[in-house]
Each structure stands twice: as C-alpha cells, then as structure tokens.
Amino acid sequence: MSNRFKSALAACALAAGMSSTVAALAQTQDIDTAIAPAVSQVNEKYSEHNLDIKKLFAQKCSWCHQGYGMRQADGPKLAGTDKTKEQLMKQIANGKSPMPGFKNQLKEYELQALAEYIKALPKN
C-alpha cells in the first residue's frame, strides 16, 4: 500500500470520526435546548433547596433514561409519558421491575421534582 493511499485513507477515517463527533454534539445541543424549559421550571420551583434537576436526573436516572429522558435506552423514553405526577412519584420511589426504587436515596422534594421534570418534558 502506497504512502499516498495510506494518507488518504487516514484522512477519510479522521473525517468520518469528526463527522460523528459533530453529529453527537449537535444532538446534545438539541436535547439541552429541548429540556431547558423543564429544567428552568423545576429549578425555579425548588430554588429554596438549591436543586439542580439536570444534575439529579443525571445522577439517578440517566443510566437507563438517556438524553435526560428524551430518548429510549435501557429504560423507556420519559418525555410525553401519560403517567400522572403521583404515578411517577410512586414508581420513582418504589421502582417497577427492572427499575429499582429510590425512596431510600431521595428526599420527598427530590421525588416531586423528578416527577414534575418528567411531566414538563416536551413530547417530541
């Protein structure tokens, strides 16, 4: 294989890698824009607790619910759920197989905030 061909092949591979990185960055920015109103609404409501709902969701939920609830992964997409706030709080607290419960890890206001955040997510 000539050096010129190897260089061209390396340039193509680099361009392909950069293309996927740019696409991933654009997707992250789209998700951040989509969730911004829900994040703002919940953070403002729970400001006396100095709550960062995006950080809380990332720590407790993003392992299975990707894109801050906007995409399906191991767990379902949460945006647009038909569940009520009360149903969400119960499921977050007690779990539902295979989801674990978080009642021993979260304060009551955190359970409420997560449920409100999920309900505030845009449907699409």
N, C-alpha and C positions, 0 to 999 in steps of 0.2 A: 504494500500500500504506500503510495507516494506521500511525502510530507505535505504537499499541497492539498491532497484529498483528506488527509487526517485533520488539517487545519480547518477545512471547510466543514467536515463532519463535526468537529468540536464547536465551531461557531453555530451550527444548526442546533446542536444539543443545548448550548448555552441560551440561544434564543427561545427554544421550547421551554426551558426551565424558567426563564424570565417571564414568559407569557403566562405560565400557570401561577407564578407568584403575583403578577399584576392582577390576574383574574381573582385570585383569593383575596387580595387586598380590596378590590372593588366590591366583592361580595360582603366582606366585613364592614366596609363603609356603608353599604346598603342596609345591612342589619342594624348598625348603630343608628342610622337615620330613622329606620322604621320603628325602633323601640324607644327612641328619645322621648316622645310624649308620655309614654307609660312610665319610664324611669323618672322623669321630671315630676309627674303627678304623684307618684308614690313617695319619692324622696321628700317632696314638699310636705305631704301629709304627715310623714313620720319624722320631721326635722328635729323635734324635741328629743328623739332617740339617736340623733346623728346617724341615721340609717343610710346606707348606700345599697340600694336594692340590686343594682347590677353586680356589685361585688358579692352580696349574699347569694344571689342566684348562681353566680359563677362557682362559688364555694360548695353549695349544697345540691344544685340541680343540673348544672351544665355537663356533668359526667354522662348523663343519659339524654338530656334535652338540649340538643345543640342549637347554636345561634341564638342563645338567650331565650329559647322557647319557640323560635321561629321556624326551626327545621326538625324533621324527624331524624332520629338516630337510633340508639338502643331503646330509648323511650319515645313516646309519640310527640308530635308537634303539639305545643300547648296553645299557640295563637289560634283564636277562633273557637275555643272549646265551648261546648254547650253546658258544661257544668256550672252550677251556681258557686258563688263565693264560699258558701257554707260547705258545699260538697268538696270543693278544692281544699279548704282548710282541714276537713276531716281526712282526706286522702293524704295530704302532706304530713299530717300528724301521725296517722296510723299506718300509712302505706297501703299498698294493694299489690299483691304478688305480680311481678318480681320486685316492685318498688319497696324499699324499706320505709319505715316510719321515722319521722324526725322530731317527735314530741319531746324526746329527752335531750335534743340538741338545740332546739329553737325556743325562744321566748314567745309568749302569746302574740305580742305585736308583730314579731317576725313572721309567724304563721299567717296573720292577717295581711301583712304587707305583701308576702309572696302571692297569696290568693288574689289580692287586688291588682298586683302587677300582671299576673296571668290574664285576668279578666280585661285589663286595659290594653293588652297587646292587639295590634291590628290583625284582622282575619287573614289577610294575604301575606 
